[in-house]
Amino acid sequence: MSSRPQPSVLVSGAGVAGPLLAHWLDRAGFTVTLVERAADRREEGQNVDVRGAAREVLRRTGIEQAALVEHTTEEGTAFVDEHGRPRAALPAAQGESDGATAELEILRGKLSGLLLDLPAERTERLFGDHVTALDEHADGVAVTLASGQRRDVDLVVVAEGVGSRTRRLVFPGDPVRPLGMYCVYVTVPRTPQDDRSWRWYNALEGRSVHLRPDNTGTTRALLNFLSPTRGLADLDPAAQVTVLRRVFRDAGWETERVLAALDDTPFHFEDLAQVHLDRWSSGRVVLLGDAAHCASPVSGMGTTLGLTGAYVLAGELATAHAHGRPLTDATATYERRMRPFVTRAQDLPPGTPAIANPRSAWHRQALWTGLRVLTSPPVRALGGLAGRFTRPPADTFTVPDYPALPTAAA
Ligand SMILES: Cc1cc2nc3c(=O)[nH]c(=O)nc-3n(C[C@H](O)[C@H](O)[C@H](O)COP(=O)(O)OP(=O)(O)OC[C@H]3O[C@@H](n4cnc5c(N)ncnc54)[C@H](O)[C@@H]3O)c2cc1C
């Protein structure tokens, strides 16, 4: 470890990427402040996938086994018709990177909890607070928080997810690009009919209803619908329920069961989007995870990119410090290394998300037939377009070795 004074870093956002970065910087001897807007740990969210490069990051962090134990128990995807009959299927992953159901599939809240439980003894944690002003000066950044507290640090990392507000203080314009689909996540009671597969029902008119098993005794439901109208995610919950009842009226299959749960269960209403920025850093402020480059849940890559980026950023910062180079050199190298990986992950298969949410019965039949062909062994073996639909590019990145990062927890 370097004998230079240890740098100080403020990380804003304690979701997935933020806590992992805080842990690794703490492990490397940095002074870290982790700020989270929510008053407590956020348990919400459904299944997220940890694939390829991110599996290697969890391995190096020492929590791969703990994450595997938390597997949601999902065994693959069944595309069902209005009677619940399977019409096409995607098997669960055979390796660390492929399949709609990843080999390491975990509830987001569980993963975030595992990361927040990692040792970070030198890290100050401030929940229920957020950044209101950033003033960069010659030696660092003066940060003002909503609570009135102030911190003067060498670097600020913004890991606040797709709708980051601190990003707006530094990066002009709106980098959020909606994909034209809303996703509504809600947890429903498990019934005896709920099996271990992700049951995916295309209700036509651009709507789909999903039921997925979890490892906590409930079922995770998802309502997706294509819409040219933006702003529905900003409505109050009662208005959103009214919209959902109208959109999913007469959708069939188990839709009524999901709609019924909306009355007394909190739900998460998201306007599916990606984040595209020409640069991820400005001076001593750098973006991480979804705040920098959200690829959207349909990419199956958001968590993989967030975990991998957190490790790479920690490694580059520790390396720059060890060699007496400015931390801003490290943020540039982090972006250079991660950018091609992110670009591949954001390049969604043609027609996404409309192709998987058919409007007409003819289109739905074509989807089922296409899936049966794409997932047949001979076509899978060919890779190419078939691979683009069934295998996100998680193993196209080699996680660098960072001698400046300690291999065992201090
Ligand atoms: C509640 C929630 C549920 C999700 N559910 C799913 C899901 O079901 N499926 C899926 O594929 N992806 C889901 N995601 C996205 C997924 O977590 C990310 O794509 C991925 O893990 C990368 O994580 P991240 O740390 O960059 O961002 P996130 O996981 O979004 O974490 C960002 C964190 O920053 C906090 N934050 C926001 N604004 C501020 C602020 N101004 N100051 C301080 N903190 C702030 C948020 O509360 C959150 O804890 C969810 C995200 C959230 C926040």
The ligand as a Tripos MOL2 file, in Angstrom:
@<TRIPOS>MOLECULE
LIG
   53    58     1     0     0
SMALL
NO_CHARGES

@<TRIPOS>ATOM
      1 C1        -35.6940   -0.2530   -6.2510 C.3       1 LIG1
      2 C2        -35.0230   -0.8480   -7.4580 C.ar      1 LIG1
      3 C3        -35.5290   -2.0180   -8.0300 C.ar      1 LIG1
      4 C4        -34.9080   -2.5740   -9.1410 C.ar      1 LIG1
      5 N1        -35.4230   -3.7290   -9.6580 N.ar      1 LIG1
      6 C5        -34.8500   -4.3120  -10.7300 C.ar      1 LIG1
      7 C6        -35.3690   -5.5260  -11.2840 C.ar      1 LIG1
      8 O1        -36.3570   -6.0790  -10.7880 O.2       1 LIG1
      9 N2        -34.7650   -6.0560  -12.3730 N.ar      1 LIG1
     10 C7        -33.6540   -5.4700  -12.9410 C.ar      1 LIG1
     11 O2        -33.1350   -5.9940  -13.9220 O.2       1 LIG1
     12 N3        -33.1350   -4.3320  -12.4300 N.ar      1 LIG1
     13 C8        -33.7060   -3.7280  -11.3430 C.ar      1 LIG1
     14 N4        -33.1820   -2.5630  -10.8260 N.ar      1 LIG1
     15 C9        -31.9800   -1.9950  -11.4820 C.3       1 LIG1
     16 C10       -30.6900   -2.7450  -11.0970 C.3       1 LIG1
     17 O3        -30.5310   -2.7150   -9.7060 O.3       1 LIG1
     18 C11       -29.5350   -2.0500  -11.8000 C.3       1 LIG1
     19 O4        -29.7090   -2.1490  -13.2000 O.3       1 LIG1
     20 C12       -28.1460   -2.6470  -11.5550 C.3       1 LIG1
     21 O5        -28.0710   -3.4870  -10.4590 O.3       1 LIG1
     22 C13       -27.0790   -1.5510  -11.4340 C.3       1 LIG1
     23 O6        -27.2090   -0.9940  -10.1520 O.3       1 LIG1
     24 P1        -26.8110    0.4790   -9.7380 P.3       1 LIG1
     25 O7        -26.1660    0.3420   -8.3880 O.co2     1 LIG1
     26 O8        -26.0850    1.1770  -10.8160 O.co2     1 LIG1
     27 O9        -28.2100    1.2480   -9.5880 O.3       1 LIG1
     28 P2        -29.4430    0.9540   -8.6410 P.3       1 LIG1
     29 O10       -29.5300   -0.4800   -8.2810 O.co2     1 LIG1
     30 O11       -30.6050    1.5850   -9.3010 O.co2     1 LIG1
     31 O12       -29.0920    1.7360   -7.2770 O.3       1 LIG1
     32 C14       -29.0900    3.1360   -7.1840 C.3       1 LIG1
     33 C15       -29.1850    3.5350   -5.7170 C.3       1 LIG1
     34 O13       -29.0270    4.9600   -5.6180 O.3       1 LIG1
     35 C16       -30.0150    5.4820   -4.7440 C.3       1 LIG1
     36 N5        -30.2460    6.8870   -5.1020 N.ar      1 LIG1
     37 C17       -31.0130    7.3820   -6.0940 C.ar      1 LIG1
     38 N6        -30.9270    8.7380   -6.1150 N.ar      1 LIG1
     39 C18       -30.0750    9.0740   -5.1150 C.ar      1 LIG1
     40 C19       -29.5680   10.3210   -4.6500 C.ar      1 LIG1
     41 N7        -29.9050   11.4850   -5.2260 N.pl3     1 LIG1
     42 N8        -28.7120   10.3040   -3.6090 N.ar      1 LIG1
     43 C20       -28.3410    9.1340   -3.0130 C.ar      1 LIG1
     44 N9        -28.8000    7.9310   -3.4200 N.ar      1 LIG1
     45 C21       -29.6420    7.9020   -4.4740 C.ar      1 LIG1
     46 C22       -31.2010    4.5780   -4.9590 C.3       1 LIG1
     47 O14       -32.0960    4.6380   -3.8610 O.3       1 LIG1
     48 C23       -30.5340    3.2130   -5.0840 C.3       1 LIG1
     49 O15       -30.3420    2.6200   -3.8310 O.3       1 LIG1
     50 C24       -33.7550   -1.9630   -9.7190 C.ar      1 LIG1
     51 C25       -33.2630   -0.7890   -9.1440 C.ar      1 LIG1
     52 C26       -33.8660   -0.2330   -8.0290 C.ar      1 LIG1
     53 C27       -33.3030    1.0440   -7.4070 C.3       1 LIG1
@<TRIPOS>BOND
     1     1     2 1
     2     2     3 ar
     3     2    52 ar
     4     3     4 ar
     5     4     5 ar
     6     4    50 ar
     7     5     6 ar
     8     6     7 ar
     9     6    13 1
    10     7     8 2
    11     7     9 ar
    12     9    10 ar
    13    10    11 2
    14    10    12 ar
    15    12    13 ar
    16    13    14 ar
    17    14    15 1
    18    14    50 ar
    19    15    16 1
    20    16    17 1
    21    16    18 1
    22    18    19 1
    23    18    20 1
    24    20    21 1
    25    20    22 1
    26    22    23 1
    27    23    24 1
    28    24    25 2
    29    24    26 1
    30    24    27 1
    31    27    28 1
    32    28    29 2
    33    28    30 1
    34    28    31 1
    35    31    32 1
    36    32    33 1
    37    33    34 1
    38    33    48 1
    39    34    35 1
    40    35    36 1
    41    35    46 1
    42    36    37 ar
    43    36    45 ar
    44    37    38 ar
    45    38    39 ar
    46    39    40 ar
    47    39    45 ar
    48    40    41 1
    49    40    42 ar
    50    42    43 ar
    51    43    44 ar
    52    44    45 ar
    53    46    47 1
    54    46    48 1
    55    48    49 1
    56    50    51 ar
    57    51    52 ar
    58    52    53 1
@<TRIPOS>SUBSTRUCTURE
     1 LIG1         1 GROUP 0 **** ****
